[in-house]
Amino acid sequence: MSHYRHILLATDFSKQGDYVADKAKALADTHQAKLSIVHVIDNIPMPDAYYGMVISLTEASDDALLEAEKAKLINLSGRLNVDLADCCLLWGIPKQEIINIAKQQHVDLIVVGSHGRHGLALLLGSTANSILHYAKCDVLAVRLKEPDFN
């Protein structure tokens, strides 16, 4: 098995995102690989922007929601000891932008969280499923635990 040289953590800042991030960090440490982080914003309206737009982590904006997303990415990069230059905040469709950034940066492993889907949700697909099928590199879909309602 060849060693990974560049690992991309695709994060959505969900409650279980730290588990996925820790897996990506452990893989990067094991393979002595570069670790990068990408977060794609798809739920904040950005009227003067276009899909695939890179959002600066150092320039302030007037949008509180956007600033909150920046803060989360900056915090995660610090926790994982990833240089901000290796972090990317984008606006667009997550599955497309994650695949695009992986290709542009010559990533050889994408790490993404995945919920077990069943029925209609499985047929419609998910971000992790799309990345798995369309990425040109390896993809590790880290199974996220479903809440236990018992």
C-alpha positions as CSV (number, residue, x, y, z in Angstrom):
1,M,0.0,0.0,0.0
2,S,1.3,3.4,-0.9
3,H,1.5,6.2,1.7
4,Y,-0.8,9.1,1.5
5,R,1.0,12.4,0.9
6,H,-1.9,14.9,1.1
7,I,-5.1,14.3,3.0
8,L,-8.1,16.6,2.8
9,L,-10.6,16.7,5.7
10,A,-14.0,17.8,4.4
11,T,-15.9,19.1,7.5
12,D,-19.4,20.3,8.0
13,F,-18.9,21.3,11.7
14,S,-21.6,18.9,12.7
15,K,-21.7,17.6,16.3
16,Q,-19.8,14.5,15.3
17,G,-17.3,16.4,13.2
18,D,-14.5,16.2,15.8
19,Y,-14.6,12.4,15.5
20,V,-14.0,12.7,11.8
21,A,-11.3,15.3,12.2
22,D,-9.5,13.2,14.7
23,K,-9.5,10.3,12.3
24,A,-8.1,12.5,9.5
25,K,-5.4,13.9,11.9
26,A,-4.4,10.4,13.0
27,L,-4.1,9.3,9.3
28,A,-2.0,12.3,8.4
29,D,0.3,11.6,11.4
30,T,0.6,7.9,10.5
31,H,1.4,8.6,6.9
32,Q,3.5,11.8,7.6
33,A,1.1,13.5,5.2
34,K,0.1,17.1,4.7
35,L,-3.4,17.7,6.2
36,S,-5.7,20.3,4.7
37,I,-9.2,21.3,5.7
38,V,-12.1,22.4,3.5
39,H,-15.6,23.6,4.6
40,V,-18.2,24.5,2.0
41,I,-20.9,26.9,2.9
42,D,-24.2,26.1,1.3
43,N,-26.7,27.5,3.8
44,I,-25.7,31.2,4.0
45,P,-27.0,33.4,1.2
46,M,-24.2,35.3,-0.5
47,P,-25.9,37.4,-3.2
48,D,-22.8,38.9,-4.8
49,A,-20.8,35.7,-4.9
50,Y,-20.5,32.8,-7.3
51,Y,-20.2,29.1,-6.6
52,G,-16.7,28.0,-5.9
53,M,-15.8,31.4,-4.4
54,V,-13.0,31.2,-1.9
55,I,-13.8,33.2,1.2
56,S,-10.9,34.9,3.0
57,L,-10.3,33.8,6.5
58,T,-8.5,37.0,7.4
59,E,-10.8,39.7,6.1
60,A,-13.8,40.6,8.2
61,S,-17.3,40.7,6.8
62,D,-20.6,42.2,8.1
63,D,-22.3,38.8,8.0
64,A,-22.4,37.3,11.5
65,L,-23.2,33.8,10.2
66,L,-20.2,33.9,7.9
67,E,-17.9,35.1,10.7
68,A,-19.1,32.2,12.8
69,E,-18.2,29.7,10.1
70,K,-14.7,31.3,9.8
71,A,-14.2,31.1,13.5
72,K,-15.1,27.4,13.5
73,L,-12.6,26.7,10.8
74,I,-9.9,28.7,12.4
75,N,-10.6,26.9,15.7
76,L,-10.4,23.5,14.1
77,S,-7.2,24.3,12.3
78,G,-5.6,25.3,15.6
79,R,-6.8,22.1,17.3
80,L,-5.4,19.9,14.5
81,N,-2.3,22.0,14.1
82,V,-3.1,22.8,10.4
83,D,-1.7,26.0,9.0
84,L,-4.5,28.5,7.9
85,A,-2.9,28.5,4.5
86,D,-4.0,24.9,4.2
87,C,-7.6,25.7,5.1
88,C,-10.2,26.6,2.6
89,L,-13.6,28.1,3.1
90,L,-15.8,28.0,0.0
91,W,-19.3,28.9,-1.0
92,G,-21.1,26.5,-3.2
93,I,-22.4,22.9,-3.5
94,P,-20.4,20.8,-1.1
95,K,-19.9,17.7,-3.2
96,Q,-18.8,19.7,-6.2
97,E,-16.5,22.0,-4.4
98,I,-14.8,19.3,-2.3
99,I,-14.0,17.2,-5.4
100,N,-12.7,20.4,-7.2
101,I,-10.4,21.4,-4.4
102,A,-9.1,17.9,-4.0
103,K,-8.2,17.8,-7.7
104,Q,-6.7,21.3,-7.7
105,Q,-4.5,20.5,-4.6
106,H,-3.5,17.0,-5.8
107,V,-5.1,15.4,-2.7
108,D,-4.7,11.6,-2.6
109,L,-7.2,11.0,0.3
110,I,-10.5,12.8,1.2
111,V,-11.8,12.1,4.7
112,V,-15.5,12.8,5.1
113,G,-18.2,11.9,7.6
114,S,-21.1,9.7,6.5
115,H,-24.4,8.9,8.1
116,G,-25.8,5.4,7.3
117,R,-28.6,6.1,4.9
118,H,-31.6,3.9,4.2
119,G,-34.6,3.9,1.8
120,L,-35.3,7.2,0.0
121,A,-32.3,9.0,1.5
122,L,-30.0,6.3,0.0
123,L,-31.6,6.6,-3.4
124,L,-31.2,10.4,-3.4
125,G,-27.6,10.2,-2.3
126,S,-25.6,12.3,0.1
127,T,-22.5,14.5,0.0
128,A,-20.3,11.6,1.1
129,N,-21.8,9.2,-1.5
130,S,-21.2,11.7,-4.3
131,I,-17.6,12.3,-3.3
132,L,-17.1,8.6,-3.1
133,H,-18.4,8.1,-6.6
134,Y,-16.8,11.1,-8.4
135,A,-13.5,11.8,-6.7
136,K,-10.4,10.8,-8.6
137,C,-8.6,9.9,-5.3
138,D,-9.3,7.6,-2.4
139,V,-12.1,8.5,-0.1
140,L,-12.6,7.5,3.5
141,A,-16.2,7.8,4.6
142,V,-16.1,7.8,8.4
143,R,-19.3,6.3,9.7
144,L,-21.1,8.7,12.1
145,K,-23.1,7.1,14.8
146,E,-26.8,7.7,14.7
147,P,-28.4,9.0,17.9
148,D,-29.7,6.2,20.2
149,F,-33.3,6.9,21.0
150,N,-33.8,3.8,23.2
